[in-house]
Amino acid sequence: MTGIPGAAPVQGPAGRTGVGAASLRWKPPIDRSEVRSLLAYLRACVRREAVHTHAVRADSLDSDTCACLPEGPEVLFSGAGETLPPHPEAARVLRLGRRRGQALRYGYPLVVLREGGNRVALPLLTVDVRVVDDIDESRREPDVPLVRAVGPPDVNTGLLTRLGITDPEDLFELRARLRSGAPDPARRPAAVADLAAKVRGLLTRLEIERVDDIDPLATRGAPRTVEGGAHNVAVVFLAGPSGQAEAEGAEPGTVEGVLADLDPSDRAGLDPDAVTGTALEPLLGQPSAGRGAGPDPADAPGRLFRGGRAAARRAARDTAEADGADDATVPVSATPLDQAQYAILRAAMSEQITVAAAPPGSGAHDLVDAIVRTAVSNGQRVLVCGRTETDIDETAARADTSPAHPVVRVGGRGHRAEEARMLTRLLAEQAGGLPASGPGSAGEDPAAHWAALAEDWARVRGAWRDMDTMASGGHALAQLAEERGRGIARGWDPDTLFTPERGGPEYWLHRTERARAGGFVGFQHRGAIRRELGVSTDPDNLDRLGAVARMESEWRSAVDRRTRCAPLGELTSELADALARHRRSSAACLRSVSGPRLRRGRAAVENRLETLDWHHGNGWPGVASLLDALPAWTCRTDQVRALPPQAGLFDLVVVLGAERTRVAELLPALYRAGRAVVFGDPAHPGPTTVLEPDEERRALAAAGLAPDQLDARGLRHGSGSAMRALHRAAPAMLWLDEHDGAPPLLAGAASRHCYGGRIVVRTDPDPRCGPPFEWRDVAGSCEAVPGASFVNRDEAYRVAVVVGEVDDRLPPGRVVAVVAPTQPQVALIRRLLSRRALLHEVRVGGPELLDSDRAAADVTVLSPVLAAGAPAAAERRVRGMGHLWSSVLTRTRQRLLVVGDRGYWSGDDGPLGDLDAMVTGTCVVGADPAATVLVEELRAVGTGVVLQQTVEGWTADMVVRFGSRRLLLLLDREPDGRALRHLLARGEALNRATGDPVVVVPAWRCLADPGALVGEILAAC
């Protein structure tokens, strides 16, 4: 038994060694022709998707890129004609399209949407068109070509995406409805049966107001105003990227920039011959040789890797392995690292590909900061790619806490000014100079800092090992105690059989084994067993005696090891002190490396600054030389074009948000680095595609690739994410397995139902916020709507009422999120709430509403839509939304209110049924043998005992009352040091919240020595 000494980090998955190997390969070594084919396929898919999602700025209507057709009947969708009537304004669009190589599209009716401060125009229906070449010249006006449709009509996927319709099932069904019953598809492929009715139905389904009456027989020549809504206007417009943009002029963050990076025929594109040795290699062929963490830490200051970097890293790794070291990575971190984080950091510094599962609230950004600091301190160049600006902001915020750790932000044109300001500030700081004895000065001895860092980290790892030994020993003792108790109940009491006078279990185990032999020797041993132990020597009894002796020997050895361990309070104090010392030595080490390096690179900084002042191109000049002075850079994943297209330019690339990133977007980043570590949420299904299956198959055929060839590697466009593809190249996924942010009740349900029970919840519950989970029961009806989607109107109306109640009672400054799994339900709730004057920020949306930790809400109102009698398709769809449940349960900071059919969901095996059982107390918890024995002993001496009592938001395994005194007990049955430290932190929090004594009780002592244990517990009261 022990008191609560304090919180401590936790243990994670075991580390890996060597270079991560791809589980599946095309051919070793890399087949350059297949790489070129893959790039051609991905470029075709990216280009075509950009065509589908293209939007026109409203102020670009009637320009060279978008022409409004003259008044009159609509032709192509109505089937009234095969070609559009000649129009001089449209001819300007056609001519520009020929020069740019852009796709030409036709659309009707025109929908205007507001996006931020801008308005965009997107036709509701679209179709590809092209110039007619085989028509009689006498039938058309000079320089005014005719165009006809060359594909089936389509619902504008760019419009659908902006309205929140991203589910592939919705898109498939809308397309099927639009194209059903179309007349004469051979001559008039764009024709839509009953055009006016279908357009009006779609506008109603999408909740788009009609500015004009939709009349295909009398279209307008142009919108009367740019008012939001549907206009009875037909347009011809250019869509997608330009096919003739100069590669070096392609702006980062644009589709043109991604396409240019993926073009091996361009001198500034990805070179298949240079893939070997980069982080891209495992995806496309045989992984290269292993990479170590870099040079010896004492030599890291000023050590810059050029040309022979891979050889130097391999040599360092080989030396560490030859010396018998279990790893050669000493982390540099500004925050405490736990064992799961360290396993990922160690892999990132040594393996070509590392894939890390990062559920919401698991501290991925803190670990990324530690990875960057470690790589920079080891003289390596590192690039952090975030899918969103939020990821970049989080990275920059952590770097800003240390002046010795500048991170350069690159991207579009606006970021060049930001970079110039940073470089100017660094030069000004350098001009001020540092005292000779100051931090990072030449007077410091970097080797001494590295030695102190290594020593402090060795202390941390030593404390981890000691606590792991203690925890695993206690866990083994608990299992042995249960087995020993069962033996005693069957009449085999080891304490009676194996006494000092008769001999220990090892002695009798030896004699039992000899007793099984034949002849005189066996006869003698059997006689001794009968005479001294009083045990019959038939074969079954000899087997039982041998098993009892072997078990008792293990038991006594385990007890001896456990009693020789240092006290738990001493171990936790040592660990906390070692982590604090390590953070201080990390800061000193980073200063000793970055200060001299920046002073040596002053000329490179000045050169780059001058380039930014005078060069207005893509910003590549001066970057390569600047990397030696400033080795840490960051950008959005789609902005990698801002960096020189050089293979292996960086030693390491860190990717955030890989679960939402396509393979095509990530290849340029992997090409620019020797190693990669990617973070992503495994509960997310990955990005969807708006390409039609036939379009994707045509891209495959044109590139000469077979579908199975890409499916095996996860490289198929639109079927999974970059995280999925990289996981197949490095299958041993590592996990960030601690969550902090959501109430334990909610996050625990997410762990069980979305992450296989891998997540440990570290959030401190706040009882002042009320219960973390509540129902608002409403028995509505789940109805199908066009587009393979569903709505529950009764539920939506009740949600509006509940949000009003929450808005009235919530303290100022809080944020409310209203989440529903289907777009029609979201749209209905948004419309109902728009009629209310709300006091707080109320955000309404689907699963993507809570797409980052920064987007977390204080209160979430969930409308699950499903109810009794729901269609099977609706059940399959909503229940399968793992990212819905994950985001709602982990990014709700205080309270989740579910507005739905409680009778339908209660008893369900999903997260809502689980939560309902937890709050109603119907959740069945299996009996614990150790707890049962301890409760009986405690009650036998007159104490009152209550099991699983929640006190101030925390749950105690037992609450013991003895007179007027109260004691809280936590049962220690933890298998490793991580779980034990979490238990201790929970005990500390219980003590702070209640003021009552909290005692951690080892489960093995409950079984082995309950009487003495009860005496110690009562003495603690």
C-alpha positions, 0 to 999 in steps of 0.5 A: 500500500502506498500514498499518492506521490504525484503525477508522471508521464506514461509508457507507450508502445515499444520502439522499433529498430532499423528502417521501416520496410514497405510491406508491398512493393512493385519492383525492387529497385524502383521502376522509373517508368512505373513512377512516371506512369503513377505521376501521370495518373495522379496529375490527370486525377488532380486536374480533372477534379479541379475542373469539377470543383472550379468556381468563378468569382462573381465579378468575373461574369461576362469576362474572358473566363466566363460568358453569360449566354444571350436570352432565349431557350436553354439548349443543351440540358433541355435537349432542344439542340445539339450545339449552343447558338453562336455568341461573340462573347462566348468566342472570347472564352473559347479562344482563351481556353485554347491558349491556356489549355483549360477545360471548357464547360457549360452550366445552368442555372447560375448560383451565386454564393457568398464566401467570406467577403467574396461572392462566387458563381457556380452553375447548378448543372454542368457539362463538358463542351468542346468546339464542333469541328465537322460542321458546315462553315456556312452555317456559322458566323466568322470567328464564332465557333459552335460547341456541343456537349461531350459528356453526361450532365452533372450536378456541380460538385463544387457547389455541393462541396460548398454546401456541405454535401461530400458523402460519395453516396449523396453524390452518386444518387444525385447524379443517378436521379439527374440522368434518369430517363434522359432522351437521345443520349447519343445525339444529345448527351447532356439532355435532362428529362423534365429539366425544370422540375428537376432543377427546382427539386434540386434547389429545394433539396439544397435550400438555395433561394431562387432569385429568378423563376427557373424557366429553361425556355426563357433564360436571362442574358445576365444576372440582374444583380449578384444577389445570392441564390439561383439565377435563370442564366446559362454560362460558358466558362473555363474550368480547372488549371491552365495547361500551359502555365510556366512551371516556375511561375506556378504559385504555391498552394494552387492546383497548378503548383501541385501539378508542376511539382508532379511533372517529371518532364519539367526541370522543376518537377519531381525527378524519378531518377532521384527518388532513391534515398528520399522519403518517397522511396518506400512508396514506390520501390525498395526502401533504402538503407537505414538512417541514424539520428546523425553525428555524435551529439557532442559534434552536432554544433556546426556540423552540416550535412552535404553530399554524405549525409546518409552515409554519416547517419548510417555510420552513427547508427551502426556504431550505436548498435555495435556498442550495444546501445538500445538507441542513439537518440537523445531528445531535445524537448521543451515539454515533458515527454512520455514513453509513447512520444519518445518511441515516435521521436526515436523512430522519426530520427532513424527510420525512413517512414514513421506513421503515428496515430494521433487521435484528437487531444493526444498532444501531436503538436507538442511532439512535433515541436520536440522532433523539430528541436531534436533534429535541429540540435543534431544538425539536420534540416526539417520541414513541417507540413500542415494540412491546415493553417491551424497546424502551422499556427500551432507549430509556430506558437511552440517555436516562438516560446524559444528565441533560439528556435526560429522556424521559417514560414513559407508559402504564397506571396504573402508569406514572403513578406512574413519571411522578410520580417523574420530575417530582418529581426534575426539580423537586428538581434545578431547586430546587438550581439551577445556577451561572451559568457551569455547563452549560446556564446562562443564561451560555452562548451557545447560538448558539456551541454550535450553530456549533461543532456545525455545524462539527464535523459539517462535518468529519465529512462532509468526512472521509467524502467524502475517504475515499469519493473515495479508495475509489471512485478505487481501485476504478475503478483496479482495473477499469481495470488489469484492462482495461489488462492485457487490452489489453497481452496482445493486443499493445496496450501503452499505455506503448509507444504513448504516450510523451513523445516521441510524445505522450500518449493524448489527442493520439492519440485526437484524431488517431484520430478525425480519421483516420476522416474522408475526404479529404486530412485523414483521409489525413494523420492515417492516415499519421501513425499508420502512420509514428509508431506503426506501427499499421495504419489499417484501420477495426478497428485505428483503433477499437482504437487509439481505445479504448486511447487513451481507456482510457489517458487515464482510467487516467492521470487516475485515477492522478493523482487517487489519488496526490494524495489524503491518506494513508489513515492521516491520513484515518482519524485526521481522521475519528475526531477529528471524530466525537469532537469532534461527540459533545462538541459534541452534548452541549453543544448539548443542555444549552444547549437543555434546561436553559433550556427546563425552567426556563421550564416549571417551572410546567407540571411542577408543574401536571402533578404536581398533576394526577397526584396528584389526577386518577385518569382517563386522565391527559390533563390537563396533558400538552399544556402539559408537552410544551413543557418535556419534549418527549421521550415514550415508550410501547408502541404499544398505549398511545398512548391515554395521550396526548391524542387531538390530531392532530399533537400531536408533530412526530415519532413513532418506531416500533420493531418495526413488522414485528410491529405491525398497521396498526390498532395504529399508526394512533393513533400516526401521527395524533398526529404530523406525521412518522413514522420506523418501524424493522422487520426485513424478514425477519419475515413480519408478525403473523398473524390468527386471524380466519376468511376469512369473518369478515374478508370480512363486516367488509369488506362491512359497511364498504363496502370492496373487498378490492383497495382495501386490498390495494393499500395493504397495509391489509388486516387480518392480511395483513402488518404496519404496516411493509409498509403504510408502505413502500408509502406511502414506497417508498424503504426505507433500511437500517441495514446493519451488524451487531454481535453474532453471529459473522461466519460466522453473520451473513454467512450471514444477510446473504446469505440473508435480507437480499440481501447488504446487511449488513456484519458488524462483530462481532469473532470470539472464538476462545476460544469454539470454532468458531461452527458445528457439526453433530450428524448424526442421520438422523431422519424428518420426520413429519406430525402433526395441524394441518398440522405436523411432528415429527422424534422422533429429532432431538428425542431427540438434541437433549436429549442435545446440550443436556446435553453443552453444559450440562456444558461451558459456563462459568457464566452463559451462556444456551442457546436451543433452537429448532425451526421447528414447535410439536410439535417444540418441545413434544417437546423441552421435555418431554424437557428437563424431565426433566433437571436443567440448570445453565444457563438453557435456553430452548426455543421457535420462531422467536419465542424470539430476538425481540430483541437482549436475548433473544440466546443464547450457544449456540443448538441448532437442530433443523431437523426436515426430513430425507431424505424429508420431505413437500413441505409441510414443506419449503415451510414450514420453508425459507420461514421467513426469520425463523427463519434470521434470528433464529437466525443473528444472535442467537447470540453464540458458537456454533450447533449444528445437530442434524439430517440433514447429508446432507439439508442439505449442498449445499443452497442455503439458509443451512445448506448455505452454512454447511456448505460454509464450514466444510468448505472446499467453498465455491468462491471465484472467482479474483481477478485482482489476487490471482493476479498478486500471488501469482505475484510473491511466490512468484517472490522466494521467499516462501511464500503461503497464501490465505484463511487464518483466523487467531485467528478472522479471515480474511486474504486472504494470509499471506506467510512470508519466512524466520521472519517472517510478514505478513498481507495484506488486498486493497483492492478496496472500492468506497466509503469505508464498505467501506474503513473496514470493511477497515481495522477488520478489519486492526486487529483482525487485528493485535491478535489476532496481533501480526503486521504487517498491510498493506492492498494496493490491488488496482490496484497488484497489476495495474499495478506488482506488482514495486514492490509486492512490494518494499514488502511485503518491506520491511514484514516 
